[in-house]
């Protein structure tokens, strides 16, 4: 059995395939980001799935693509945990940018961006994936991501920089008690996922002038700091996007792309399907 995993900080999608590439089952757990979760917390999330617990000894290969796996220490920690849990399996752990590339462009060249709970950007020449910015985490980076937009919504609400009617709607949608907010930010795991939950407010109010302006602000920062790292590449290659923020912000993405002079290619909401297709092709190519 082969397990293919696409994991962000909010959720992890797992799909099991047999040796011929046929789907056996799919399941979902909470996000497994090894950069912000301890080994015990990662294991707690892993065993949330009854299917994974029941089938763990049948697993031969695990391909895990996840947020927080871009640097050595968290990647190795997660790899060791998965090898211990799926004790009969070979384990490969890669950063979520690899999943985004396989889902958005496959073996073709292009600049690929992630706009989900977090954000990232890379270039694939069809074989190798290159990143020119190493993530320093959601506190310092992650422009145009769910957690960045959530943080800015909370800040604008707190400073009363949000229109009155939207402030009322925001307060009706979320618990705005200061102690509750600080508890989730400082004493709970996954504060970035907590922040990102507030970004759902954007999806529900896309036509509001304030929301359009906020979306453009984040996308301009992301374009300037991340996409323009590949100034030469965007002259001859399209820029592709993966993630829920990208899906809902398509109109604003195309608007900002015109400002910065790049062409938008594919926009993929959930990379897991494209990722599975990529692996099925690999399986069939060696049979």
Backbone as JSON, one array per atom type, in Angstrom:
{
  "sequence": "XXXXXXXXXXXXXXXXXXXXXXXXXXXXXXXXXXXXXXXXXXXXXXXXXXXXXXXXXXXXXXXXXXXXXXXXXXXXXXXXXXXXXXXXXXXXXXXXXXXXXXXXXXXXXXXXXXXXXXXXXXXXXXXXXXXXXXXXXXXXXXXXXXXXXXXXXXXXXXXXXXXXXXXXXXXXXXXXXXXXXXXXXXXXXXXXXXXXXXXXXXXXXXXXXXXXXXXXXXXXXXXXXXXXXXXXXXXXXXXXXXXXXXXXXXXXXXXXXXXXXXXXXXXXXXXXXXXXXXXXXXXXXXX",
  "N": [[0.84, -1.2, 0.0], [0.46, 2.23, -0.77], [0.87, 5.38, 0.63], [-0.15, 8.67, 0.13], [0.36, 11.96, 1.01], [-0.86, 15.17, 1.57], [-0.13, 17.87, 3.36], [-1.01, 20.68, 5.22], [-0.86, 23.37, 7.62], [-3.34, 23.42, 8.72], [-4.93, 21.2, 7.88], [-4.58, 17.72, 6.9], [-4.53, 15.77, 4.05], [-4.98, 12.42, 3.21], [-4.32, 9.79, 1.0], [-4.72, 6.47, 0.03], [-3.18, 4.11, -2.05], [-3.17, 1.13, -4.1], [-0.69, -1.21, -5.39], [-1.05, -0.93, -8.08], [-1.98, 1.56, -8.49], [-4.61, 2.04, -7.88], [-7.21, 3.56, -5.99], [-7.55, 2.99, -2.54], [-8.49, 3.98, -0.07], [-9.45, 7.17, 1.35], [-8.61, 9.73, 3.68], [-8.73, 12.16, 6.35], [-6.8, 14.2, 8.5], [-6.01, 16.46, 11.2], [-3.78, 19.25, 10.51], [-0.27, 18.56, 10.05], [2.31, 19.96, 10.89], [5.63, 19.92, 11.28], [7.31, 21.93, 12.09], [6.11, 23.47, 13.98], [4.82, 21.82, 15.75], [5.13, 19.4, 18.38], [6.65, 16.1, 18.69], [4.86, 14.4, 20.07], [2.46, 15.78, 19.69], [2.22, 15.62, 16.91], [1.94, 12.83, 16.59], [-0.45, 12.44, 17.95], [-2.25, 13.61, 16.19], [-1.93, 12.02, 13.96], [-3.04, 9.54, 14.7], [-5.7, 10.09, 14.69], [-7.14, 9.15, 12.58], [-9.06, 6.39, 11.88], [-8.75, 4.61, 9.77], [-6.02, 4.81, 9.11], [-4.82, 3.87, 11.43], [-5.8, 1.24, 11.5], [-4.71, 0.16, 9.17], [-1.96, 0.45, 9.25], [0.19, -1.39, 9.31], [0.15, -2.43, 6.82], [1.22, -0.7, 5.07], [3.53, 0.16, 2.6], [4.94, 2.24, 1.4], [5.39, 5.71, 2.02], [4.61, 8.89, 1.0], [5.09, 11.98, 1.91], [4.06, 15.25, 1.83], [4.59, 18.36, 3.04], [3.76, 21.39, 4.89], [6.22, 23.21, 6.69], [8.28, 21.44, 6.34], [10.54, 22.2, 5.07], [13.05, 22.72, 6.11], [15.9, 21.12, 7.65], [15.85, 19.96, 10.35], [13.04, 19.8, 11.37], [12.0, 18.29, 9.24], [13.42, 15.85, 9.34], [12.66, 14.99, 11.89], [9.9, 14.51, 11.56], [10.03, 12.57, 9.57], [11.31, 10.45, 10.92], [9.36, 9.88, 12.85], [7.23, 8.99, 11.23], [8.44, 6.75, 10.06], [8.73, 5.14, 12.29], [6.07, 4.74, 13.07], [4.75, 3.71, 10.76], [5.99, 1.0, 10.36], [6.84, -0.85, 8.48], [7.48, 0.44, 6.2], [8.85, 2.45, 3.48], [9.82, 5.81, 3.72], [9.26, 9.03, 2.46], [9.78, 12.4, 2.84], [8.83, 15.57, 1.88], [8.9, 19.13, 1.19], [5.92, 21.22, 1.11], [5.9, 22.68, -1.21], [6.78, 21.01, -3.24], [4.6, 19.29, -3.62], [2.78, 21.18, -4.53], [3.94, 21.92, -6.96], [3.85, 19.46, -8.4], [1.09, 19.14, -8.54], [0.2, 21.45, -9.87], [1.76, 21.88, -12.22], [3.0, 19.51, -12.91], [5.35, 17.73, -14.73], [6.19, 19.89, -16.14], [7.75, 23.12, -16.79], [7.62, 26.03, -14.62], [6.64, 28.84, -12.54], [5.56, 28.4, -9.27], [3.17, 29.01, -6.8], [2.14, 28.94, -3.39], [-0.78, 29.63, -1.7], [-2.2, 29.25, 1.0], [-2.94, 28.22, 4.26], [-0.4, 29.03, 4.98], [2.19, 30.69, 3.0], [4.14, 30.42, -0.03], [6.74, 30.18, -2.56], [8.13, 28.99, -5.61], [10.33, 27.78, -8.24], [10.04, 25.52, -10.88], [11.91, 23.62, -13.15], [10.92, 21.55, -14.51], [12.18, 19.33, -13.67], [13.86, 19.89, -11.43], [13.32, 21.65, -8.36], [13.39, 24.93, -7.29], [13.92, 27.16, -4.64], [14.16, 30.5, -3.57], [13.91, 31.93, -1.33], [14.13, 31.23, 2.02], [11.79, 30.09, 4.27], [10.98, 31.95, 7.15], [9.0, 31.53, 8.9], [5.57, 32.0, 10.08], [5.25, 34.3, 11.6], [7.03, 36.23, 10.67], [6.9, 36.13, 7.89], [5.0, 34.82, 5.19], [3.19, 36.38, 3.61], [0.03, 37.25, 2.15], [-1.17, 34.87, 2.81], [-3.53, 32.62, 4.47], [-3.18, 32.89, 7.26], [-1.9, 35.35, 7.37], [-3.81, 37.12, 6.32], [-5.84, 36.66, 8.2], [-4.61, 37.63, 10.54], [-4.35, 40.35, 9.86], [-7.03, 41.09, 9.6], [-7.89, 40.78, 12.26], [-6.24, 42.68, 13.5], [-7.1, 45.05, 12.22], [-9.72, 45.1, 13.09], [-9.29, 45.38, 15.85], [-7.98, 47.88, 15.97], [-9.96, 49.41, 14.99], [-10.03, 49.94, 12.27], [-11.58, 48.9, 10.35], [-14.51, 48.96, 8.32], [-17.61, 49.98, 9.84], [-19.94, 48.36, 9.47], [-18.82, 45.95, 8.64], [-17.25, 45.38, 10.86], [-19.22, 44.74, 12.72], [-20.33, 42.43, 11.53], [-18.04, 40.82, 11.58], [-17.58, 40.51, 14.32], [-19.87, 39.11, 14.94], [-19.3, 36.73, 13.77], [-17.02, 35.6, 14.88], [-15.32, 34.77, 17.96], [-14.53, 37.46, 19.77], [-13.45, 38.07, 22.17], [-10.85, 39.44, 24.06], [-9.2, 37.9, 25.81], [-9.7, 35.3, 24.96], [-8.7, 35.37, 22.36], [-5.95, 35.89, 22.82], [-5.3, 33.64, 24.31], [-5.5, 31.61, 22.37], [-3.5, 32.44, 20.63], [-1.13, 32.36, 22.15], [-1.08, 30.17, 23.89], [-2.04, 27.86, 22.8], [-1.56, 25.09, 20.5], [-0.6, 25.49, 17.03], [-1.05, 28.36, 16.31], [-0.96, 29.74, 13.93], [-2.8, 28.42, 12.28], [-5.1, 29.01, 13.7], [-5.24, 31.79, 13.31], [-5.64, 31.75, 10.54], [-8.22, 30.78, 10.27], [-9.84, 32.98, 10.49], [-9.64, 34.14, 8.05], [-11.6, 33.13, 6.47], [-13.65, 34.87, 6.54], [-13.1, 36.71, 4.58], [-13.72, 35.31, 2.23], [-16.45, 35.29, 2.37], [-17.16, 37.86, 1.93], [-16.31, 39.02, -0.48], [-16.88, 41.06, -2.31], [-16.82, 43.43, -0.98], [-15.46, 46.66, -0.6], [-13.39, 47.19, 1.25], [-12.4, 44.57, 1.68], [-11.5, 43.85, -0.89], [-9.41, 45.68, -1.12], [-7.73, 44.86, 0.98], [-7.08, 42.27, 0.12], [-5.62, 42.89, -2.22], [-3.48, 44.27, -1.07], [-2.07, 42.25, 0.39], [-1.42, 40.5, -1.73], [0.16, 42.11, -3.34], [2.38, 42.5, -1.67], [3.26, 39.85, -1.52], [3.83, 39.34, -4.22], [5.89, 41.18, -4.67], [7.87, 40.41, -2.78], [8.21, 37.65, -3.08], [7.41, 36.44, -5.67], [8.8, 38.1, -7.46], [11.37, 37.31, -6.95], [11.94, 35.65, -8.95], [12.49, 37.03, -11.38], [13.53, 36.8, -14.01], [12.56, 34.32, -14.81], [9.76, 34.65, -14.87], [9.39, 36.06, -17.14], [9.22, 34.32, -19.23], [7.71, 32.2, -18.38], [4.61, 31.0, -17.05], [2.87, 31.94, -14.01], [1.76, 29.95, -11.47], [-0.83, 28.99, -9.14], [-1.64, 27.61, -5.96], [-3.96, 26.47, -3.51], [-6.45, 27.41, -0.99], [-6.84, 30.17, -0.52], [-5.82, 31.24, -2.88], [-7.67, 30.17, -4.69], [-10.12, 31.49, -4.05], [-9.4, 34.11, -4.38], [-9.0, 34.69, -7.05], [-9.72, 36.71, -8.94], [-8.55, 39.04, -7.88], [-5.89, 38.22, -7.85], [-5.26, 38.07, -10.6], [-5.54, 40.73, -11.23], [-3.48, 41.97, -9.73], [-1.33, 40.61, -10.83], [-1.22, 41.72, -13.39], [-0.32, 44.26, -12.74], [2.28, 43.7, -11.88], [3.41, 42.45, -14.0], [3.32, 39.67, -14.73], [2.14, 36.5, -16.03], [-0.77, 34.7, -15.25], [-1.2, 31.28, -14.64], [-2.32, 28.06, -14.05], [-4.77, 27.64, -11.46], [-5.14, 26.01, -8.57], [-7.24, 24.61, -6.28], [-7.23, 22.47, -4.32], [-4.46, 20.58, -3.85], [-4.17, 17.82, -3.61], [-5.48, 16.02, -5.4], [-4.25, 16.41, -7.94], [-1.7, 15.72, -7.14], [-1.94, 13.02, -6.51], [-2.59, 12.02, -9.06], [-0.16, 12.53, -10.33], [1.53, 10.71, -8.99], [0.3, 8.29, -9.67], [0.8, 8.19, -12.42], [3.57, 7.9, -12.3], [3.73, 5.39, -11.1], [2.56, 3.74, -13.05], [4.34, 4.12, -15.12], [6.54, 2.59, -14.53], [5.73, 0.02, -14.55]],
  "CA": [[0.0, 0.0, 0.0], [1.18, 3.5, -0.87], [0.17, 6.53, 1.2], [0.24, 9.98, -0.38], [-0.16, 12.91, 1.99], [-0.69, 16.61, 1.37], [-0.41, 18.42, 4.68], [-0.75, 22.06, 5.59], [-0.93, 23.54, 9.06], [-4.73, 23.27, 9.15], [-5.43, 19.84, 7.64], [-3.77, 16.79, 6.11], [-5.29, 14.83, 3.22], [-4.26, 11.16, 3.0], [-4.93, 8.88, 0.03], [-4.02, 5.18, -0.05], [-3.24, 3.45, -3.35], [-2.53, -0.17, -4.18], [0.52, -1.19, -6.22], [-1.44, -0.6, -9.45], [-2.45, 2.94, -8.54], [-6.04, 2.13, -7.57], [-7.45, 4.15, -4.67], [-8.11, 2.1, -1.53], [-9.3, 4.83, 0.8], [-8.9, 8.49, 1.64], [-8.98, 10.19, 5.01], [-8.21, 13.49, 6.67], [-6.47, 14.51, 9.89], [-5.57, 17.85, 11.36], [-2.49, 19.53, 9.91], [0.91, 18.02, 10.73], [3.44, 20.83, 10.58], [6.65, 19.59, 12.28], [8.04, 23.12, 12.52], [5.42, 24.11, 15.1], [4.23, 20.8, 16.62], [6.06, 18.43, 18.96], [6.44, 14.73, 18.25], [3.63, 13.89, 20.68], [1.33, 16.43, 19.03], [2.11, 15.04, 15.57], [1.41, 11.47, 16.73], [-1.85, 12.59, 18.35], [-3.03, 13.91, 14.98], [-1.82, 10.87, 13.07], [-3.93, 8.45, 15.12], [-7.1, 10.51, 14.58], [-7.78, 8.41, 11.49], [-9.22, 4.96, 12.14], [-8.21, 3.86, 8.63], [-4.56, 4.77, 9.2], [-4.49, 2.99, 12.56], [-6.12, -0.14, 11.13], [-3.93, -0.3, 8.01], [-0.58, 0.94, 9.32], [1.17, -2.44, 9.03], [0.05, -2.8, 5.4], [1.79, 0.4, 4.28], [4.89, -0.1, 2.1], [5.58, 3.5, 1.04], [4.71, 6.94, 2.43], [5.11, 10.12, 0.38], [4.49, 13.04, 2.72], [4.4, 16.6, 1.37], [3.98, 19.15, 4.1], [4.23, 22.67, 5.41], [7.17, 23.06, 7.79], [9.25, 20.39, 6.03], [11.55, 22.77, 4.19], [14.36, 22.75, 6.75], [16.33, 19.76, 7.96], [15.47, 19.4, 11.65], [11.65, 19.33, 11.42], [11.78, 17.25, 8.23], [13.95, 14.58, 9.86], [11.83, 14.59, 13.03], [8.67, 13.92, 11.04], [10.41, 11.35, 8.85], [11.56, 9.41, 11.92], [8.08, 9.52, 13.45], [6.47, 8.19, 10.27], [9.11, 5.46, 9.91], [8.43, 4.35, 13.48], [4.65, 4.37, 13.09], [4.55, 2.79, 9.63], [7.3, 0.36, 10.56], [7.21, -1.68, 7.33], [7.42, 1.28, 5.0], [9.84, 3.44, 3.08], [9.2, 7.12, 3.94], [9.85, 10.2, 1.81], [9.15, 13.64, 3.31], [9.23, 16.75, 1.11], [8.15, 20.35, 1.5], [4.65, 21.33, 0.39], [6.12, 23.25, -2.55], [6.88, 19.9, -4.2], [3.22, 18.89, -3.91], [2.18, 22.25, -5.33], [4.5, 21.81, -8.32], [3.31, 18.26, -9.06], [-0.34, 19.35, -8.77], [-0.07, 22.58, -10.77], [2.44, 21.81, -13.53], [3.55, 18.18, -13.19], [6.75, 17.72, -15.19], [6.41, 21.07, -16.98], [8.35, 24.24, -16.05], [6.76, 27.15, -14.23], [6.71, 29.38, -11.18], [4.4, 27.87, -8.55], [2.96, 29.68, -5.53], [1.17, 28.4, -2.44], [-1.52, 30.59, -0.88], [-3.12, 28.51, 1.85], [-2.72, 28.7, 5.62], [0.84, 29.78, 4.81], [2.46, 31.01, 1.6], [5.49, 30.09, -0.48], [6.91, 30.35, -4.0], [9.29, 28.28, -6.12], [10.37, 27.59, -9.69], [10.41, 24.18, -11.34], [12.31, 23.55, -14.57], [10.39, 20.29, -14.99], [12.86, 18.27, -12.93], [14.34, 20.4, -10.15], [12.54, 22.72, -7.75], [14.28, 25.92, -6.68], [13.37, 28.23, -3.81], [15.18, 31.52, -3.33], [13.66, 32.48, 0.0], [13.87, 30.23, 3.05], [10.75, 30.62, 5.15], [11.3, 32.22, 8.55], [7.81, 31.29, 9.7], [4.38, 32.83, 9.86], [5.34, 35.59, 12.3], [7.83, 37.18, 9.88], [6.67, 36.05, 6.45], [3.65, 34.32, 4.85], [2.27, 37.37, 3.03], [-1.11, 36.8, 1.32], [-1.66, 33.57, 3.26], [-4.68, 32.67, 5.35], [-2.85, 33.43, 8.58], [-1.58, 36.78, 7.21], [-5.08, 37.86, 6.21], [-6.52, 36.58, 9.48], [-3.94, 38.56, 11.45], [-4.69, 41.72, 9.49], [-8.44, 41.31, 9.96], [-7.95, 40.98, 13.71], [-5.61, 43.98, 13.8], [-7.98, 46.14, 11.76], [-10.86, 45.14, 14.01], [-8.82, 45.92, 17.13], [-7.66, 49.3, 15.82], [-11.15, 50.06, 14.41], [-9.73, 50.34, 10.9], [-12.51, 48.15, 9.51], [-15.81, 49.64, 8.25], [-18.49, 49.63, 10.96], [-20.83, 47.23, 9.18], [-18.0, 44.74, 8.63], [-16.88, 45.11, 12.25], [-20.36, 44.06, 13.33], [-20.38, 41.08, 10.95], [-16.87, 40.08, 12.04], [-17.82, 40.17, 15.73], [-20.92, 38.09, 14.96], [-18.77, 35.5, 13.18], [-15.89, 35.07, 15.65], [-15.2, 35.15, 19.37], [-13.59, 38.57, 19.8], [-13.0, 38.33, 23.54], [-9.38, 39.55, 24.03], [-8.55, 36.78, 26.5], [-9.83, 34.12, 24.1], [-7.76, 35.55, 21.24], [-4.57, 35.73, 23.31], [-5.14, 32.23, 24.69], [-5.26, 30.84, 21.15], [-2.25, 32.87, 20.03], [0.05, 32.14, 22.97], [-1.12, 28.98, 24.75], [-2.55, 26.72, 22.06], [-0.76, 24.75, 19.31], [-1.07, 25.97, 15.72], [-1.63, 29.71, 16.26], [-1.11, 30.16, 12.52], [-4.08, 27.89, 11.8], [-6.14, 29.8, 14.36], [-5.34, 33.05, 12.56], [-6.15, 31.49, 9.19], [-9.67, 30.57, 10.31], [-10.51, 34.27, 10.32], [-9.6, 34.52, 6.64], [-12.86, 32.7, 5.84], [-14.48, 36.08, 6.47], [-12.82, 37.31, 3.27], [-14.45, 34.57, 1.2], [-17.88, 35.61, 2.5], [-17.37, 39.29, 1.67], [-15.35, 39.33, -1.54], [-17.22, 42.26, -3.07], [-16.67, 44.62, -0.14], [-14.29, 47.46, -0.99], [-12.33, 46.96, 2.24], [-11.84, 43.24, 1.44], [-10.72, 43.92, -2.13], [-8.18, 46.44, -0.83], [-6.89, 44.01, 1.81], [-6.56, 41.21, -0.75], [-4.57, 43.46, -3.08], [-2.33, 44.6, -0.22], [-1.31, 41.03, 0.63], [-0.91, 39.96, -2.99], [1.26, 42.97, -3.78], [3.54, 42.16, -0.84], [3.72, 38.53, -1.93], [4.43, 39.47, -5.55], [7.15, 41.94, -4.56], [8.88, 39.72, -1.98], [8.38, 36.24, -3.44], [7.36, 36.15, -7.11], [9.86, 38.83, -8.15], [12.64, 36.59, -6.81], [12.11, 34.93, -10.22], [12.24, 38.07, -12.4], [13.84, 36.3, -15.35], [11.7, 33.17, -15.12], [8.37, 35.05, -15.17], [9.34, 36.63, -18.49], [8.94, 33.26, -20.21], [6.9, 31.13, -17.79], [3.43, 31.42, -16.29], [2.89, 31.79, -12.55], [0.63, 29.11, -11.08], [-1.18, 29.16, -7.73], [-2.28, 26.48, -5.29], [-4.46, 26.75, -2.17], [-7.8, 27.96, -0.88], [-6.8, 31.63, -0.7], [-5.65, 31.46, -4.32], [-8.93, 29.84, -5.36], [-11.14, 32.51, -3.83], [-8.88, 35.45, -4.73], [-8.54, 34.65, -8.45], [-9.89, 38.0, -9.63], [-7.54, 39.97, -7.37], [-4.58, 37.72, -8.3], [-5.07, 38.48, -11.99], [-5.39, 42.19, -11.22], [-2.14, 42.28, -9.24], [-0.39, 40.07, -11.82], [-1.08, 42.71, -14.46], [0.51, 45.35, -12.2], [3.67, 43.26, -11.73], [3.91, 41.97, -15.28], [3.43, 38.23, -14.92], [0.94, 35.83, -16.53], [-1.3, 33.68, -14.34], [-1.51, 29.99, -15.27], [-3.31, 27.25, -13.35], [-5.09, 27.92, -10.06], [-5.6, 24.73, -8.04], [-7.69, 24.8, -4.89], [-6.73, 21.38, -3.47], [-3.41, 19.91, -4.63], [-4.08, 16.37, -3.4], [-5.91, 15.26, -6.58], [-3.17, 16.47, -8.91], [-0.57, 15.01, -6.56], [-2.21, 11.59, -6.69], [-2.45, 11.74, -10.49], [1.28, 12.52, -10.6], [2.1, 9.45, -8.5], [-0.25, 7.19, -10.46], [1.58, 8.17, -13.67], [4.89, 7.35, -11.98], [3.55, 3.96, -10.86], [2.28, 3.06, -14.32], [5.5, 4.23, -16.01], [7.56, 1.59, -14.19], [5.14, -1.32, -14.59]],
  "C": [[0.87, 1.25, 0.0], [0.31, 4.6, -0.28], [0.74, 7.81, 0.62], [-0.43, 11.02, 0.49], [0.16, 14.34, 1.55], [-1.1, 17.29, 2.66], [-0.05, 19.89, 4.78], [-0.75, 22.16, 7.1], [-2.34, 23.31, 9.59], [-5.22, 21.84, 9.0], [-4.44, 19.05, 6.81], [-4.7, 15.85, 5.36], [-4.43, 13.62, 2.92], [-5.02, 10.32, 1.98], [-4.07, 7.63, -0.08], [-4.25, 4.56, -1.42], [-2.67, 2.04, -3.24], [-1.36, -0.1, -5.17], [0.24, -0.86, -7.68], [-1.97, 0.82, -9.6], [-3.93, 3.1, -8.29], [-6.24, 2.66, -6.15], [-8.12, 3.15, -3.74], [-8.99, 2.85, -0.54], [-8.67, 6.21, 0.88], [-9.41, 8.93, 3.0], [-8.35, 11.56, 5.25], [-7.92, 13.58, 8.17], [-6.2, 16.01, 9.99], [-4.16, 18.01, 10.78], [-1.33, 19.01, 10.73], [2.14, 18.8, 10.29], [4.53, 20.6, 11.63], [7.45, 20.79, 12.76], [7.39, 23.77, 13.74], [4.77, 23.12, 16.07], [5.31, 19.86, 17.14], [5.76, 17.04, 18.4], [5.15, 14.14, 18.79], [2.4, 14.49, 20.01], [1.13, 15.89, 17.62], [1.49, 13.64, 15.63], [-0.07, 11.51, 17.09], [-2.74, 12.83, 17.13], [-3.03, 12.72, 14.01], [-2.84, 9.79, 13.42], [-5.4, 8.87, 15.14], [-7.85, 9.7, 13.53], [-7.84, 6.92, 11.8], [-8.63, 4.12, 11.02], [-6.7, 3.73, 8.73], [-4.12, 3.84, 10.32], [-4.68, 1.53, 12.16], [-5.18, -0.7, 10.07], [-2.44, -0.03, 8.12], [0.47, -0.13, 9.0], [1.15, -2.89, 7.58], [0.73, -1.77, 4.49], [3.24, 0.09, 3.9], [5.67, 1.19, 1.84], [4.72, 4.67, 1.53], [5.4, 8.11, 1.73], [4.38, 11.28, 1.05], [5.0, 14.39, 2.23], [3.76, 17.57, 2.35], [4.59, 20.5, 4.37], [5.16, 22.41, 6.58], [8.24, 22.03, 7.54], [10.4, 20.9, 5.16], [12.94, 22.88, 4.79], [14.64, 21.4, 7.4], [15.76, 19.2, 9.26], [14.01, 18.95, 11.72], [11.36, 18.22, 10.41], [12.23, 15.89, 8.75], [13.11, 14.08, 11.03], [10.55, 13.92, 12.56], [8.95, 12.61, 10.32], [10.62, 10.19, 9.82], [10.26, 8.95, 12.57], [7.28, 8.62, 12.52], [7.1, 6.81, 10.06], [8.83, 4.54, 11.1], [6.99, 3.86, 13.46], [4.32, 3.4, 11.97], [5.83, 1.97, 9.48], [7.75, -0.5, 9.38], [7.41, -0.86, 6.06], [8.7, 2.09, 4.75], [9.15, 4.8, 3.16], [9.98, 8.21, 3.23], [9.08, 11.42, 2.28], [9.72, 14.81, 2.5], [8.39, 17.94, 1.51], [6.9, 20.44, 0.64], [4.81, 21.98, -0.98], [6.23, 22.15, -3.61], [5.49, 19.42, -4.6], [2.54, 19.91, -4.81], [2.65, 22.17, -6.78], [3.88, 20.62, -9.05], [1.84, 18.45, -9.41], [-0.61, 20.4, -9.84], [0.54, 22.43, -12.15], [2.99, 20.43, -13.86], [5.01, 18.25, -13.55], [7.09, 18.92, -16.06], [7.03, 22.2, -16.15], [7.33, 25.31, -15.69], [7.07, 27.63, -12.83], [5.43, 28.96, -10.47], [4.34, 28.5, -7.16], [1.93, 28.94, -4.69], [0.54, 29.56, -1.68], [-2.59, 29.82, -0.12], [-3.05, 29.08, 3.26], [-1.44, 29.52, 5.68], [1.03, 30.11, 3.34], [3.91, 30.68, 1.27], [5.54, 30.24, -2.0], [8.18, 29.63, -4.44], [9.25, 28.26, -7.64], [10.78, 26.15, -9.98], [10.78, 24.24, -12.81], [11.79, 22.27, -15.22], [11.02, 19.1, -14.3], [13.24, 18.72, -11.53], [13.49, 21.57, -9.68], [13.49, 23.64, -7.01], [13.48, 26.94, -5.87], [14.49, 29.22, -3.52], [14.98, 32.25, -2.02], [13.38, 31.32, 0.94], [12.87, 30.82, 4.03], [11.27, 30.8, 6.58], [10.06, 32.14, 9.43], [6.73, 32.33, 9.53], [4.47, 34.19, 10.54], [6.03, 36.64, 11.44], [7.47, 37.21, 8.4], [5.21, 35.69, 6.16], [2.69, 35.38, 4.32], [1.23, 36.7, 2.14], [-1.61, 35.4, 1.68], [-2.91, 33.74, 4.12], [-4.34, 33.27, 6.7], [-2.49, 34.92, 8.49], [-2.86, 37.6, 7.12], [-5.86, 37.82, 7.52], [-5.94, 37.55, 10.5], [-4.31, 40.0, 11.14], [-6.15, 42.06, 9.75], [-8.57, 41.59, 11.45], [-7.35, 42.32, 14.11], [-6.53, 45.14, 13.42], [-9.22, 46.25, 12.63], [-10.44, 45.79, 15.33], [-8.54, 47.41, 17.08], [-8.82, 50.11, 15.23], [-10.86, 50.65, 13.02], [-10.59, 49.61, 9.87], [-13.83, 48.92, 9.46], [-16.78, 49.11, 9.32], [-19.37, 48.42, 10.68], [-20.06, 45.91, 9.14], [-17.51, 44.38, 10.03], [-17.99, 44.34, 12.96], [-20.46, 42.62, 12.83], [-19.23, 40.22, 11.46], [-17.07, 39.61, 13.48], [-18.91, 39.12, 15.87], [-20.4, 36.73, 14.5], [-17.71, 34.83, 14.05], [-15.96, 35.54, 17.1], [-14.12, 36.23, 19.48], [-13.2, 38.96, 21.22], [-11.47, 38.36, 23.56], [-8.66, 38.39, 24.7], [-8.6, 35.51, 25.66], [-8.83, 34.2, 22.95], [-6.32, 35.3, 21.7], [-4.29, 34.3, 23.76], [-4.8, 31.38, 23.47], [-3.94, 31.2, 20.49], [-1.03, 32.41, 20.81], [0.07, 30.83, 23.75], [-1.65, 27.74, 24.05], [-1.61, 26.38, 20.91], [-1.39, 25.33, 18.05], [-1.71, 27.35, 15.74], [-1.8, 30.22, 14.84], [-2.41, 29.65, 11.92], [-5.25, 28.62, 12.44], [-6.34, 31.13, 13.63], [-6.01, 32.83, 11.21], [-7.65, 31.26, 9.17], [-10.42, 31.87, 10.07], [-10.52, 34.73, 8.87], [-10.85, 34.06, 5.89], [-13.81, 33.89, 5.69], [-14.31, 36.79, 5.13], [-13.65, 36.65, 2.19], [-15.93, 34.94, 1.19], [-18.19, 37.06, 2.14], [-16.47, 39.81, 0.56], [-15.63, 40.63, -2.28], [-17.14, 43.54, -2.25], [-15.38, 45.35, -0.51], [-13.11, 47.23, -0.04], [-11.63, 45.62, 1.98], [-11.0, 43.23, 0.17], [-9.38, 44.61, -1.89], [-7.2, 45.59, -0.01], [-6.28, 42.87, 0.99], [-5.42, 41.73, -1.61], [-3.31, 43.77, -2.27], [-1.45, 43.36, 0.01], [-0.67, 40.48, -0.63], [0.22, 40.81, -3.56], [2.53, 42.67, -2.98], [4.13, 40.82, -1.28], [4.4, 38.59, -3.3], [5.81, 40.12, -5.46], [8.23, 41.1, -3.87], [9.17, 38.3, -2.45], [8.43, 36.01, -4.95], [8.49, 36.86, -7.86], [11.26, 38.31, -7.83], [12.98, 35.88, -8.13], [11.83, 35.88, -11.39], [12.47, 37.55, -13.82], [12.88, 35.19, -15.76], [10.29, 33.6, -15.51], [8.25, 35.74, -16.53], [8.92, 35.58, -19.52], [8.09, 32.11, -19.66], [5.71, 31.72, -17.02], [3.65, 31.2, -14.8], [1.6, 31.08, -12.14], [0.4, 29.22, -9.57], [-1.92, 27.93, -7.21], [-2.77, 26.93, -3.92], [-5.8, 27.45, -2.15], [-7.84, 29.47, -1.04], [-6.69, 31.95, -2.18], [-6.96, 31.23, -5.07], [-9.95, 30.97, -5.24], [-10.7, 33.9, -4.28], [-8.46, 35.54, -6.19], [-8.62, 36.0, -9.14], [-8.82, 38.99, -9.19], [-6.14, 39.54, -7.79], [-4.29, 38.2, -9.72], [-4.87, 39.99, -12.1], [-3.97, 42.58, -10.81], [-1.08, 41.75, -10.21], [-0.15, 41.05, -12.95], [-0.21, 43.87, -14.01], [1.99, 44.97, -12.2], [4.23, 42.6, -12.98], [4.14, 40.48, -15.39], [2.08, 37.65, -15.34], [0.52, 34.73, -15.56], [-1.65, 32.42, -15.13], [-2.61, 29.26, -14.52], [-3.53, 27.75, -11.92], [-5.79, 26.68, -9.51], [-5.99, 24.9, -6.58], [-7.09, 23.75, -3.95], [-5.71, 20.57, -4.26], [-3.44, 18.39, -4.56], [-4.46, 15.58, -4.65], [-4.83, 15.24, -7.66], [-1.94, 15.71, -8.44], [-0.73, 13.5, -6.74], [-2.06, 11.2, -8.15], [-0.98, 11.65, -10.89], [1.89, 11.19, -10.18], [1.57, 8.25, -9.27], [0.51, 7.07, -11.79], [2.95, 7.56, -13.44], [4.81, 5.84, -11.78], [3.4, 3.21, -12.18], [3.49, 3.09, -15.26], [6.56, 3.18, -15.73], [7.0, 0.17, -14.19], [5.46, -2.03, -15.91]]
}
